[in-house]
Amino acid sequence: MSLHIYFLRHGETSYSQTGGYCGITDPDLTPAGYAMAEAFGAVYKALSWQAIYCSPMKRTIATARPLCEAVGLEMQLRDGLKEINYGEWEGQTQDEIKVKYADDYMHWLAEPAWNPPTGGETAVQIASRASLVMTEIEQKYPSGNVLVVSHKATIRVVLCSLLGIDLGRYRDRIDMPAASISVVKFDRHGPMLQSLGDRVYMGDELRNRPGT
């Protein structure tokens, strides 16, 4: 039996609606976000889970909690799964940043692997810290299902790292809707992407919300 890692992005927050940059900022889920978390837990409790890893932010903990309670597993919190630190851009909109940080913004758009948001993190730094968690999971759980609850940028960077995609293209190559699931299988050939950004488990009303 192979190891399958299920990457779950947290549910909707207010920033999902406004489009503001939200990394180390720690908002809670919206009512719709909580509904997404409940829907995920209701469907995916049917799987046999080895472990549940989670970023220690309110929005990820709230997303993981329904499944944890349903299957009786404690979430393992890891700082390496936190969202990108947007530095001085935190809480601001794209239009605001284009004006205030024009040069840094253009550099970040061109090559986010090595150019950070002003005072923030690069994709390389995210990949470095998240890789420690991936290594831990692979060593502890050579087979079975493991859930990783994290964030939009972080999951996209991790998937690029696992699949050999240029880290600088994480925003251009991979989409990651709110509360979506992506599955990577690990076997003797290495990581294989089996599912990307899946939200079939939730109803149309949640799936079709704007901004998510």
N, CA, C and O of each residue as an XYZ file, in Angstrom:
848
protein
N       0.837     -1.195      0.000
C       0.000      0.000      0.000
C       0.875      1.250      0.000
O       1.877      1.302      0.714
N       0.516      2.235     -0.776
C       1.296      3.461     -0.909
C       0.806      4.530      0.069
O      -0.292      4.439      0.617
N       1.640      5.534      0.268
C       1.248      6.716      1.026
C       0.496      7.675      0.112
O       0.931      7.956     -1.004
N      -0.631      8.171      0.595
C      -1.383      9.203     -0.103
C      -1.493     10.422      0.815
O      -2.023     10.328      1.922
N      -0.994     11.555      0.349
C      -1.143     12.793      1.104
C      -2.253     13.623      0.466
O      -2.210     13.936     -0.724
N      -3.232     13.965      1.269
C      -4.353     14.805      0.849
C      -4.075     16.233      1.321
O      -4.018     16.490      2.524
N      -3.903     17.146      0.390
C      -3.649     18.543      0.713
C      -4.977     19.299      0.659
O      -5.605     19.392     -0.396
N      -5.396     19.834      1.800
C      -6.654     20.557      1.895
C      -6.387     22.028      2.180
O      -5.807     22.368      3.211
N      -6.806     22.896      1.272
C      -6.738     24.323      1.568
C      -7.882     24.670      2.517
O      -8.967     24.097      2.428
N      -7.632     25.610      3.422
C      -8.666     26.004      4.379
C      -9.886     26.581      3.661
O      -9.821     26.960      2.491
N     -10.989     26.634      4.390
C     -12.234     27.168      3.852
C     -12.216     28.676      3.693
O     -11.227     29.342      3.998
N     -13.311     29.187      3.217
C     -13.430     30.605      2.900
C     -13.203     31.493      4.131
O     -13.660     31.174      5.229
N     -12.488     32.616      3.930
C     -12.359     33.675      4.932
C     -12.839     34.980      4.291
O     -13.171     35.015      3.106
N     -12.872     36.042      5.082
C     -13.265     37.339      4.529
C     -12.301     37.794      3.443
O     -12.697     38.510      2.523
N     -11.029     37.382      3.541
C     -10.046     37.777      2.535
C     -10.275     37.050      1.214
O      -9.872     37.540      0.159
N     -10.912     35.894      1.263
C     -11.275     35.214      0.015
C     -12.215     36.077     -0.800
O     -12.196     36.037     -2.031
N     -13.038     36.858     -0.118
C     -14.015     37.703     -0.779
C     -13.422     39.032     -1.245
O     -13.753     39.512     -2.329
N     -12.541     39.631     -0.423
C     -12.001     40.953     -0.758
C     -10.779     40.890     -1.657
O     -10.471     41.860     -2.350
N     -10.069     39.747     -1.655
C      -8.859     39.629     -2.450
C      -7.634     40.253     -1.799
O      -6.594     40.389     -2.443
N      -7.745     40.636     -0.520
C      -6.589     41.185      0.176
C      -5.555     40.118      0.459
O      -5.887     38.937      0.551
N      -4.292     40.527      0.598
C      -3.208     39.582      0.865
C      -3.249     39.159      2.332
O      -3.152     39.993      3.232
N      -3.393     37.866      2.556
C      -3.566     37.315      3.898
C      -2.620     36.139      4.077
O      -2.875     35.045      3.574
N      -1.528     36.369      4.794
C      -0.569     35.310      5.052
C      -0.489     35.031      6.539
O      -1.153     34.124      7.040
N       0.322     35.805      7.252
C       0.417     35.642      8.704
C      -0.753     36.314      9.420
O      -0.961     36.080     10.610
N      -1.519     37.146      8.712
C      -2.778     37.639      9.251
C      -3.655     36.432      9.566
O      -3.658     35.457      8.815
N      -4.402     36.488     10.675
C      -5.055     35.269     11.158
C      -6.569     35.419     11.296
O      -7.082     35.410     12.415
N      -7.294     35.558     10.187
C      -8.749     35.662     10.268
C      -9.397     34.310     10.510
O      -8.795     33.266     10.259
N     -10.602     34.337     10.989
C     -11.383     33.113     11.149
C     -12.084     32.797      9.828
O     -12.037     33.591      8.888
N     -12.722     31.652      9.767
C     -13.534     31.303      8.612
C     -14.834     32.102      8.618
O     -15.316     32.513      9.673
N     -15.390     32.314      7.439
C     -16.742     32.853      7.324
C     -17.741     31.725      7.603
O     -17.335     30.566      7.683
N     -19.028     32.029      7.754
C     -20.018     30.960      7.884
C     -19.947     29.954      6.733
O     -20.104     28.752      6.945
N     -19.714     30.443      5.529
C     -19.563     29.529      4.389
C     -18.305     28.682      4.541
O     -18.295     27.506      4.174
N     -17.245     29.278      5.081
C     -16.019     28.522      5.318
C     -16.228     27.396      6.306
O     -15.717     26.293      6.109
N     -16.978     27.661      7.372
C     -17.304     26.601      8.327
C     -18.148     25.513      7.680
O     -17.975     24.328      7.968
N     -19.060     25.921      6.806
C     -19.883     24.931      6.100
C     -19.025     24.046      5.198
O     -19.283     22.849      5.072
N     -18.002     24.636      4.571
C     -17.076     23.854      3.756
C     -16.334     22.828      4.605
O     -16.169     21.678      4.200
N     -15.889     23.253      5.784
C     -15.176     22.345      6.678
C     -16.075     21.199      7.132
O     -15.646     20.046      7.180
N     -17.314     21.520      7.462
C     -18.256     20.474      7.881
C     -18.531     19.501      6.738
O     -18.611     18.291      6.953
N     -18.675     20.028      5.527
C     -18.930     19.168      4.373
C     -17.758     18.234      4.116
O     -17.945     17.057      3.807
N     -16.546     18.769      4.247
C     -15.368     17.925      4.055
C     -15.335     16.803      5.087
O     -15.139     15.639      4.739
N     -15.526     17.151      6.341
C     -15.486     16.133      7.388
C     -16.543     15.071      7.200
O     -16.285     13.889      7.429
N     -17.741     15.480      6.781
C     -18.840     14.534      6.611
C     -18.553     13.502      5.529
O     -18.937     12.339      5.654
N     -17.879     13.929      4.468
C     -17.593     13.024      3.356
C     -16.310     12.212      3.605
O     -16.290     11.000      3.392
N     -15.269     12.868      4.044
C     -13.961     12.217      4.118
C     -13.729     11.433      5.401
O     -12.682     10.802      5.545
N     -14.674     11.454      6.338
C     -14.544     10.603      7.520
C     -14.629      9.121      7.152
O     -14.257      8.255      7.944
N     -15.116      8.841      5.956
C     -15.231      7.453      5.508
C     -13.875      6.829      5.188
O     -13.748      5.605      5.159
N     -12.857      7.665      4.948
C     -11.523      7.137      4.691
C     -10.836      6.756      5.992
O     -11.169      7.274      7.058
N      -9.879      5.851      5.894
C      -9.043      5.498      7.034
C      -7.833      6.427      7.050
O      -7.047      6.442      6.103
N      -7.683      7.203      8.126
C      -6.628      8.210      8.205
C      -5.530      7.792      9.174
O      -5.804      7.308     10.273
N      -4.281      7.986      8.750
C      -3.130      7.729      9.608
C      -2.816      8.927     10.491
O      -2.460      8.765     11.658
N      -2.947     10.124      9.942
C      -2.576     11.330     10.677
C      -3.177     12.545     10.001
O      -3.523     12.518      8.820
N      -3.293     13.621     10.785
C      -3.782     14.901     10.272
C      -2.803     15.988     10.698
O      -2.644     16.263     11.888
N      -2.148     16.602      9.714
C      -1.198     17.684      9.958
C      -1.866     19.001      9.590
O      -2.677     19.056      8.665
N      -1.523     20.068     10.320
C      -2.259     21.309     10.139
C      -1.381     22.518     10.438
O      -0.597     22.509     11.387
N      -1.519     23.544      9.629
C      -0.927     24.840      9.936
C      -1.582     25.383     11.217
O      -2.785     25.202     11.405
N      -0.824     26.040     12.094
C      -1.373     26.495     13.373
C      -2.090     27.846     13.293
O      -1.942     28.678     14.188
N      -2.853     28.065     12.243
C      -3.619     29.293     12.075
C      -5.093     28.988     12.329
O      -5.535     27.853     12.149
N      -5.851     29.998     12.748
C      -7.257     29.771     13.093
C      -8.044     29.182     11.932
O      -8.880     28.300     12.132
N      -7.783     29.660     10.728
C      -8.570     29.234      9.579
C      -8.291     27.788      9.185
O      -9.186     27.097      8.699
N      -7.059     27.323      9.389
C      -6.747     25.924      9.074
C      -7.207     24.986     10.187
O      -7.715     23.899      9.914
N      -7.031     25.402     11.432
C      -7.490     24.586     12.555
C      -8.995     24.380     12.480
O      -9.485     23.270     12.689
N      -9.733     25.455     12.178
C     -11.188     25.352     12.062
C     -11.602     24.441     10.911
O     -12.626     23.762     10.989
N     -10.805     24.427      9.845
C     -11.104     23.575      8.694
C     -10.849     22.107      9.009
O     -11.588     21.233      8.554
N      -9.815     21.837      9.779
C      -9.460     20.454     10.110
C     -10.339     19.861     11.207
O     -10.508     18.643     11.269
N     -10.897     20.702     12.070
C     -11.563     20.208     13.280
C     -12.710     19.237     13.027
O     -12.772     18.220     13.718
N     -13.630     19.478     12.079
C     -14.726     18.524     11.907
C     -14.255     17.106     11.594
O     -14.809     16.141     12.120
N     -13.238     16.972     10.742
C     -12.735     15.627     10.442
C     -12.043     15.024     11.659
O     -12.230     13.846     11.962
N     -11.244     15.829     12.354
C     -10.552     15.319     13.551
C     -11.556     14.769     14.553
O     -11.354     13.689     15.110
N     -12.634     15.504     14.783
C     -13.640     15.061     15.738
C     -14.368     13.810     15.245
O     -14.735     12.944     16.038
N     -14.571     13.724     13.940
C     -15.313     12.583     13.381
C     -14.512     11.281     13.454
O     -15.075     10.209     13.672
N     -13.185     11.388     13.268
C     -12.369     10.164     13.214
C     -11.541      9.952     14.483
O     -10.872      8.927     14.611
N     -11.574     10.901     15.420
C     -10.880     10.714     16.683
C      -9.378     10.880     16.621
O      -8.654     10.252     17.394
N      -8.894     11.720     15.707
C      -7.459     11.991     15.611
C      -7.165     13.420     16.035
O      -7.936     14.332     15.739
N      -6.044     13.617     16.733
C      -5.603     14.964     17.062
C      -4.817     15.539     15.901
O      -4.028     14.837     15.268
N      -5.033     16.832     15.618
C      -4.251     17.470     14.565
C      -2.845     17.756     15.066
O      -2.650     18.175     16.207
N      -1.868     17.522     14.197
C      -0.472     17.785     14.512
C      -0.104     19.124     13.876
O      -0.012     19.230     12.653
N       0.105     20.137     14.703
C       0.352     21.489     14.211
C       1.819     21.660     13.846
O       2.706     21.270     14.605
N       2.071     22.251     12.670
C       3.444     22.453     12.197
C       3.573     23.856     11.590
O       2.826     24.221     10.683
N       4.532     24.634     12.105
C       4.774     25.976     11.575
C       5.185     25.949     10.104
O       4.953     26.912      9.374
N       5.792     24.853      9.674
C       6.226     24.746      8.287
C       5.088     24.781      7.291
O       5.313     24.970      6.095
N       3.857     24.599      7.773
C       2.678     24.601      6.897
C       1.961     25.943      6.862
O       0.924     26.074      6.211
N       2.506     26.951      7.562
C       1.889     28.281      7.548
C       1.885     28.873      6.146
O       2.637     28.449      5.268
N       1.024     29.861      5.961
C       0.949     30.555      4.680
C       2.178     31.446      4.497
O       2.888     31.753      5.455
N       2.414     31.853      3.249
C       3.481     32.802      2.941
C       3.330     34.049      3.811
O       2.215     34.523      4.032
N       4.422     34.566      4.293
C       4.438     35.848      4.995
C       4.514     36.948      3.936
O       5.511     37.071      3.223
N       3.457     37.738      3.844
C       3.421     38.803      2.849
C       4.090     40.091      3.324
O       4.053     41.099      2.619
N       4.698     40.071      4.503
C       5.433     41.234      4.972
C       4.565     42.481      5.039
O       3.483     42.469      5.626
N       5.048     43.547      4.433
C       4.346     44.836      4.473
C       3.064     44.838      3.638
O       2.266     45.771      3.719
N       2.874     43.799      2.847
C       1.675     43.735      2.014
C       0.465     43.172      2.755
O      -0.652     43.237      2.243
N       0.668     42.626      3.938
C      -0.415     41.968      4.671
C      -1.637     42.883      4.798
O      -1.531     44.040      5.203
N      -2.785     42.334      4.445
C      -4.043     43.036      4.608
C      -4.373     44.041      3.522
O      -5.464     44.611      3.520
N      -3.446     44.267      2.594
C      -3.676     45.248      1.538
C      -4.138     44.561      0.251
O      -3.930     43.363      0.056
N      -4.757     45.335     -0.603
C      -5.241     44.800     -1.872
C      -4.163     44.917     -2.943
O      -3.174     45.633     -2.784
N      -4.382     44.200     -4.028
C      -3.451     44.247     -5.148
C      -3.309     45.670     -5.687
O      -2.200     46.101     -6.004
N      -4.403     46.395     -5.794
C      -4.347     47.763     -6.317
C      -3.519     48.668     -5.419
O      -2.772     49.514     -5.911
N      -3.642     48.499     -4.108
C      -2.858     49.291     -3.172
C      -1.372     48.981     -3.292
O      -0.539     49.887     -3.265
N      -1.049     47.717     -3.422
C       0.349     47.287     -3.482
C       1.007     47.749     -4.780
O       2.176     48.134     -4.784
N       0.262     47.710     -5.872
C       0.811     48.179     -7.145
C       1.297     49.620     -7.065
O       2.263     49.993     -7.731
N       0.631     50.421     -6.255
C       0.994     51.830     -6.110
C       2.122     52.020     -5.094
O       3.096     52.723     -5.362
N       1.982     51.392     -3.932
C       2.918     51.622     -2.831
C       4.255     50.903     -3.020
O       5.300     51.401     -2.599
N       4.215     49.733     -3.653
C       5.424     48.900     -3.759
C       5.627     48.456     -5.206
O       5.815     47.269     -5.474
N       5.591     49.388     -6.118
C       5.555     49.062     -7.548
C       6.731     48.190     -7.985
O       6.528     47.188     -8.670
N       7.959     48.555     -7.600
C       9.127     47.786     -8.043
C       9.136     46.387     -7.443
O       9.344     45.406     -8.157
N       8.909     46.290     -6.127
C       8.894     44.981     -5.478
C       7.782     44.102     -6.048
O       7.953     42.894     -6.211
N       6.650     44.719     -6.346
C       5.527     43.958     -6.877
C       5.855     43.389     -8.251
O       5.528     42.236     -8.531
N       6.486     44.163     -9.100
C       6.851     43.681    -10.428
C       7.894     42.579    -10.354
O       7.828     41.608    -11.107
N       8.859     42.722     -9.450
C       9.866     41.668     -9.275
C       9.225     40.376     -8.770
O       9.582     39.280     -9.203
N       8.275     40.522     -7.848
C       7.596     39.346     -7.296
C       6.759     38.650     -8.367
O       6.726     37.421     -8.428
N       6.092     39.422     -9.203
C       5.325     38.820    -10.287
C       6.224     38.063    -11.258
O       5.870     36.984    -11.735
N       7.391     38.638    -11.547
C       8.292     38.033    -12.526
C       8.975     36.786    -11.997
O       9.153     35.819    -12.738
N       9.366     36.791    -10.712
C      10.120     35.654    -10.170
C       9.903     35.546     -8.661
O      10.761     35.957     -7.881
N       8.756     34.994     -8.245
C       8.455     34.901     -6.816
C       9.275     33.846     -6.086
O       9.284     33.808     -4.856
N       9.962     32.993     -6.832
C      10.813     32.005     -6.155
C      11.900     32.688     -5.344
O      12.243     32.237     -4.251
N      12.445     33.782     -5.882
C      13.579     34.449     -5.242
C      13.288     35.875     -4.817
O      14.047     36.440     -4.030
N      12.218     36.473     -5.310
C      11.856     37.836     -4.940
C      10.634     37.814     -4.028
O       9.566     37.369     -4.448
N      10.768     38.282     -2.790
C       9.651     38.217     -1.850
C       8.764     39.451     -1.927
O       9.183     40.483     -2.450
N       7.541     39.355     -1.410
C       6.801     40.580     -1.099
C       7.660     41.425     -0.150
O       8.503     40.877      0.561
N       7.469     42.705     -0.126
C       8.309     43.589      0.681
C       8.335     43.131      2.145
O       7.318     43.191      2.836
N       9.497     42.676      2.611
C       9.630     42.204      3.983
C       9.066     40.823      4.223
O       8.950     40.401      5.374
N       8.710     40.105      3.171
C       8.073     38.801      3.326
C       8.940     37.639      2.889
O      10.168     37.718      2.932
N       8.296     36.552      2.464
C       8.970     35.296      2.137
C       8.992     35.022      0.638
O       8.098     35.437     -0.100
N      10.019     34.323      0.211
C      10.085     33.813     -1.154
C       9.479     32.414     -1.214
O       9.281     31.766     -0.186
N       9.189     31.963     -2.425
C       8.705     30.598     -2.598
C       9.762     29.583     -2.183
O       9.428     28.512     -1.676
N      11.017     29.905     -2.391
C      12.099     29.000     -1.971
C      12.087     28.817     -0.460
O      12.294     27.707      0.031
N      11.848     29.887      0.279
C      11.791     29.782      1.738
C      10.593     28.957      2.192
O      10.692     28.176      3.137
N       9.474     29.132      1.522
C       8.294     28.330      1.850
C       8.567     26.853      1.598
O       8.265     26.007      2.440
N       9.139     26.545      0.436
C       9.445     25.162      0.089
C      10.403     24.540      1.091
O      10.274     23.364      1.430
N      11.357     25.319      1.564
C      12.349     24.809      2.506
C      11.708     24.401      3.828
O      11.979     23.315      4.340
N      10.858     25.264      4.382
C      10.251     24.935      5.679
C       9.186     23.846      5.542
O       9.053     22.990      6.417
N       8.429     23.880      4.444
C       7.385     22.870      4.258
C       7.971     21.500      3.957
O       7.365     20.481      4.289
N       9.141     21.464      3.334
C       9.766     20.178      2.997
C      10.108     19.371      4.248
O      10.126     18.140      4.208
N      10.376     20.052      5.348
C      10.666     19.344      6.597
C       9.445     18.560      7.066
O       9.568     17.455      7.595
N       8.275     19.139      6.868
C       7.040     18.452      7.239
C       6.785     17.273      6.296
O       6.388     16.195      6.741
N       7.011     17.474      5.009
C       6.824     16.387      4.046
C       7.753     15.216      4.355
O       7.343     14.057      4.286
N       8.982     15.516      4.690
C       9.941     14.463      5.039
C       9.490     13.713      6.283
O       9.573     12.486      6.340
N       9.014     14.449      7.276
C       8.514     13.816      8.499
C       7.373     12.855      8.191
O       7.350     11.730      8.689
N       6.431     13.299      7.373
C       5.289     12.453      7.031
C       5.735     11.185      6.303
O       5.289     10.086      6.632
N       6.606     11.340      5.327
C       7.070     10.178      4.558
C       7.806      9.174      5.436
O       7.703      7.966      5.225
N       8.544      9.672      6.415
C       9.293      8.776      7.302
C       8.386      8.073      8.307
O       8.585      6.897      8.609
N       7.389      8.794      8.827
C       6.505      8.223      9.849
C       5.428      7.326      9.265
O       5.012      6.355      9.896
N       4.973      7.652      8.053
C       3.816      6.969      7.484
C       4.139      6.499      6.063
O       3.781      7.173      5.097
N       4.796      5.376      5.930
C       5.155      4.886      4.597
C       3.952      4.466      3.757
O       4.063      4.303      2.542
N       2.804      4.292      4.406
C       1.594      3.923      3.664
C       0.374      4.505      4.373
O       0.452      4.956      5.516
N      -0.744      4.483      3.671
C      -1.983      4.991      4.238
C      -2.281      6.420      3.804
O      -1.617      6.962      2.921
N      -3.287      7.027      4.434
C      -3.758      8.363      4.079
C      -3.391      9.374      5.162
O      -3.660      9.157      6.344
N      -2.781     10.466      4.753
C      -2.420     11.545      5.660
C      -3.017     12.841      5.113
O      -2.887     13.137      3.925
N      -3.668     13.605      5.976
C      -4.238     14.884      5.592
C      -3.302     16.017      5.998
O      -2.790     16.039      7.117
N      -3.085     16.956      5.082
C      -2.311     18.166      5.364
C      -3.213     19.363      5.094
O      -3.610     19.595      3.952
N      -3.540     20.127      6.135
C      -4.422     21.287      5.998
C      -3.545     22.534      6.026
O      -2.901     22.832      7.031
N      -3.530     23.253      4.917
C      -2.621     24.390      4.798
C      -3.296     25.505      3.998
O      -4.510     25.690      4.082
N      -2.509     26.236      3.231
C      -2.952     27.487      2.619
C      -2.687     27.495      1.118
O      -1.974     26.642      0.590
N      -3.272     28.465      0.454
C      -3.232     28.529     -1.010
C      -1.809     28.541     -1.563
O      -1.435     27.662     -2.339
N      -1.015     29.538     -1.165
C       0.335     29.628     -1.710
C       1.200     28.460     -1.257
O       1.950     27.896     -2.053
N       1.098     28.098      0.007
C       1.953     27.043      0.544
C       1.701     25.712     -0.148
O       2.650     25.019     -0.516
N       0.440     25.345     -0.330
C       0.145     24.080     -1.006
C       0.637     24.114     -2.445
O       1.186     23.125     -2.932
N       0.450     25.229     -3.127
C       0.910     25.316     -4.522
C       2.432     25.190     -4.600
O       2.956     24.527     -5.494
N       3.133     25.822     -3.671
C       4.600     25.710     -3.656
C       5.025     24.272     -3.372
O       5.933     23.756     -4.023
N       4.377     23.621     -2.407
C       4.712     22.233     -2.079
C       4.472     21.322     -3.281
O       5.301     20.465     -3.584
N       3.348     21.502     -3.960
C       3.066     20.663     -5.129
C       4.108     20.876     -6.225
O       4.553     19.918     -6.857
N       4.494     22.126     -6.447
C       5.546     22.384     -7.436
C       6.837     21.684     -7.051
O       7.499     21.077     -7.893
N       7.192     21.771     -5.777
C       8.421     21.140     -5.298
C       8.374     19.631     -5.476
O       9.352     19.027     -5.917
N       7.250     19.018     -5.139
C       7.118     17.563     -5.245
C       7.112     17.090     -6.697
O       7.638     16.022     -7.011
N       6.521     17.883     -7.570
C       6.299     17.446     -8.958
C       7.355     17.949     -9.935
O       7.279     17.665    -11.130
N       8.350     18.702     -9.431
C       9.421     19.177    -10.299
C       9.034     20.352    -11.171
O       9.597     20.538    -12.249
N       8.072     21.152    -10.714
C       7.668     22.355    -11.428
C       8.451     23.540    -10.878
O       8.644     23.641     -9.666
N       8.897     24.422    -11.733
C       9.641     25.612    -11.326
C       8.871     26.360    -10.233
O       7.715     26.733    -10.431
N       9.513     26.577     -9.083
C       8.849     27.256     -7.976
C       8.382     28.658     -8.351
O       7.388     29.153     -7.818
N       9.096     29.288     -9.261
C       8.723     30.626     -9.683
C       7.422     30.679    -10.449
O       6.904     31.764    -10.712
N       6.886     29.528    -10.811
C       5.640     29.478    -11.582
C       4.467     28.959    -10.760
O       3.429     28.605    -11.321
N       4.617     28.910     -9.446
C       3.551     28.302     -8.642
C       2.221     29.031     -8.803
O       1.168     28.399     -8.722
N       2.244     30.331     -9.028
C       1.011     31.092     -9.180
C       0.440     30.984    -10.584
O      -0.741     31.259    -10.794
N       1.258     30.590    -11.544
C       0.845     30.525    -12.949
C       0.384     29.134    -13.379
O      -0.355     29.002    -14.354
N       0.813     28.098    -12.661
C       0.576     26.729    -13.114
C      -0.479     25.976    -12.307
O      -1.071     25.019    -12.806
N      -0.720     26.402    -11.060
C      -1.590     25.619    -10.179
C      -2.634     26.522     -9.533
O      -2.303     27.536     -8.920
N      -3.893     26.141     -9.680
C      -4.973     26.856     -9.002
C      -5.324     26.097     -7.728
O      -5.089     24.892     -7.636
N      -5.884     26.795     -6.750
C      -6.172     26.156     -5.472
C      -7.376     26.845     -4.823
O      -7.204     27.704     -3.958
N      -8.595     26.472     -5.237
C      -9.788     27.106     -4.668
C      -9.921     26.831     -3.166
O      -9.321     25.893     -2.642
N     -10.701     27.648     -2.496
C     -10.920     27.460     -1.062
C     -11.494     26.080     -0.772
O     -12.406     25.619     -1.457
N     -10.950     25.428      0.249
C     -11.410     24.118      0.720
C     -11.299     23.027     -0.348
O     -12.034     22.040     -0.304
N     -10.403     23.196     -1.287
C     -10.210     22.169     -2.315
C      -9.184     21.138     -1.858
O      -8.324     21.412     -1.020
N      -9.302     19.948     -2.434
C      -8.435     18.815     -2.100
C      -7.556     18.471     -3.296
O      -8.025     18.398     -4.432
N      -6.263     18.262     -3.015
C      -5.332     17.753     -4.024
C      -4.637     16.536     -3.415
O      -4.252     16.558     -2.246
N      -4.481     15.484     -4.203
C      -3.959     14.222     -3.682
C      -2.686     13.843     -4.415
O      -2.634     13.850     -5.645
N      -1.659     13.512     -3.642
C      -0.396     13.034     -4.196
C      -0.115     11.640     -3.654
O      -0.144     11.415     -2.444
N       0.152     10.724     -4.545
C       0.502      9.356     -4.180
C       2.017      9.195     -4.217
O       2.676      9.642     -5.156
N       2.559      8.553     -3.188
C       3.996      8.305     -3.106
C       4.243      6.801     -3.215
O       3.752      6.014     -2.406
N       5.008      6.423     -4.227
C       5.406      5.017     -4.342
C       6.837      4.941     -4.835
O       7.576      5.920     -4.723
N       7.247      3.810     -5.373
C       8.654      3.626     -5.745
C       9.092      4.543     -6.880
O      10.290      4.728     -7.095
N       8.140      5.120     -7.609
C       8.483      6.047     -8.682
C       8.500      7.502     -8.213
O       8.775      8.409     -8.998
N       8.205      7.719     -6.928
C       8.157      9.078     -6.410
C       6.742      9.619     -6.383
O       5.791      8.865     -6.590
N       6.580     10.922     -6.129
C       5.243     11.517     -6.012
C       4.522     11.621     -7.350
O       5.099     12.027     -8.359
N       3.237     11.240     -7.333
C       2.394     11.357     -8.526
C       1.114     12.093     -8.152
O       0.412     11.684     -7.227
N       0.805     13.174     -8.862
C      -0.421     13.925     -8.625
C      -1.610     13.125     -9.130
O      -1.665     12.751    -10.302
N      -2.566     12.863     -8.236
C      -3.751     12.099     -8.619
C      -5.006     12.959     -8.713
O      -5.950     12.616     -9.425
N      -5.013     14.062     -8.000
C      -6.174     14.948     -8.025
C      -5.718     16.355     -7.683
O      -4.828     16.533     -6.851
N      -6.321     17.366     -8.320
C      -5.917     18.748     -8.092
C      -7.149     19.644     -7.940
O      -8.013     19.678     -8.816
N      -7.219     20.368     -6.814
C      -8.262     21.367     -6.623
C      -9.677     20.831     -6.657
O     -10.583     21.515     -7.132
N      -9.889     19.606     -6.159
C     -11.200     18.961     -6.234
C     -12.125     19.481     -5.129
O     -11.736     19.547     -3.963
N     -13.345     19.847     -5.506
C     -14.343     20.277     -4.525
C     -15.698     19.609     -4.781
O     -16.744     20.161     -4.443
N     -15.667     18.441     -5.370
C     -16.907     17.732     -5.683
C     -17.685     17.408     -4.412
O     -18.912     17.323     -4.438
N     -16.972     17.228     -3.301
C     -17.622     16.818     -2.063
C     -18.595     17.864     -1.524
O     -19.502     17.513     -0.770
N     -18.435     19.133     -1.885
C     -19.320     20.176     -1.364
C     -20.442     20.483     -2.354
O     -20.309     20.220     -3.549
N     -21.526     21.029     -1.866
C     -22.672     21.326     -2.717
C     -22.404     22.484     -3.662
O     -21.438     23.229     -3.498
N     -23.279     22.623     -4.655
C     -23.112     23.664     -5.672
C     -23.106     25.064     -5.069
O     -22.363     25.932     -5.527
N     -23.925     25.290     -4.049
C     -24.021     26.629     -3.462
C     -22.676     27.075     -2.898
O     -22.282     28.227     -3.080
N     -21.971     26.179     -2.220
C     -20.658     26.513     -1.685
C     -19.612     26.566     -2.789
O     -18.764     27.458     -2.810
N     -19.676     25.618     -3.695
C     -18.670     25.508     -4.750
C     -18.705     26.711     -5.693
O     -17.680     27.084     -6.262
N     -19.859     27.305     -5.855
C     -20.008     28.390     -6.819
C     -19.935     29.786     -6.209
O     -20.237     30.777     -6.874
N     -19.535     29.860     -4.949
C     -19.412     31.183     -4.321
C     -18.313     31.979     -5.002
O     -17.244     31.435     -5.277
N     -18.553     33.265     -5.284
C     -17.522     34.088     -5.938
C     -16.333     34.302     -5.028
O     -16.479     34.426     -3.812
N     -15.154     34.345     -5.628
C     -13.951     34.647     -4.869
C     -13.313     33.475     -4.177
O     -12.300     33.639     -3.497
N     -13.882     32.279     -4.331
C     -13.311     31.129     -3.652
C     -12.783     30.091     -4.641
O     -12.266     29.053     -4.230
